[in-house]
Amino acid sequence: MKSLDFFKPTLATTLAIVLAWLVSARPAQAGYTVTLQQVGTDVVANGSGTINLSGLTFVQSGTLNAGLRAYGVALSAVINTGPISSNVDSYSSPTGPTSFGFGSIFWPASSGSGYMVGIGTSIFGNALSVPRGYVSGTALSGMATYTGKNFATLGVRPGTYVWTWGIGRNQNFTLQILPGNPTPTPTPAEW
């Protein structure tokens, strides 16, 4: 058993390091995430998560349409998922990218469902929109489909775009634009 005495200090140090790391690790910052991807001949946006409104300033209630614009100068870059049209509350103060591509046309969604959630950016400031009367921490999900569209038509650029408004849990909106499926290389039998 004397040979095990050699490992005691090393084991104690390793356990102390692991324990310190576990205690100091920050909780996941999930927030609300929208994934935009090509599905067959359509582009589909699926969003889900929860939002913490702390740190945002209520601006107004209004109606929002599902759709996207990847780039805007006078008009904002925006992505809204959910039903074709819905009542929302808008909040100012999220910070993040001013665009997620090069398309300056607003493309309305062909169809949508779930809750309306969106982010908009402009030279006048950014805005987050949530269902009217939304209570922080309530689970949300929504989708929007762009029938017969592709990333080039919509003017979006694959990548991950994140808007934040605090350091707490669920104080972020993430847009993940997944790269398209690469064209498969033909096999010798297909030549």
C-alpha positions, 0 to 999 in steps of 0.5 A: 500500500505504500506505493499508493501514497505516491498518488495521494497528493496528485489525486488531491490536486487533480480533484481540487482543480476539477472541483474549482472548474465545476464551481466557477463554470457559468451556466449555459446562455441558451436564449432564443435560437433560430436555425435557417437552412435549405430543406429541399427547394425551400428555406426553413427558419426554426426558432426555439428557446426562452428570453429574459427581457431584463435589460431591455426597454419596452418600445411599443406594441404592434403587428409584425409579419414573418419574413427576413431581410439580411441587410439594410441601410435605411430599412433594417435587417430583420428576421421574424419567425412565427405565423404570417402576422401576429401581435408583438411587443418590441423592446430596444437595446439588443446589441449585435451584428447589423446584417447577416448577408447582402439581400436588401429585399424584405422576403415575406414568409410563405407560411409560418406557425408558433409564436412570433419572435424576431430581431431587427437591426438599423442605424436607429438601434436594434429591436427584439420582438416577442408575443404581446404580453410575453413573460420572461422565461416562458418557452417559445417556438416558431417557424417560417418557410420560404417556398421555392427560395434558396440562400442566394435568392434571400441574400443570406450568408451562412454563419452564426450571428448573436445579439445580446442585452445582458450577461444573464441567462437567456439574454441573447438571440442567435441566428444560425444560418447553416451552410447548404448541403454540398453537391455529392461527388458522383461515383464511378457508376454514375459517370 
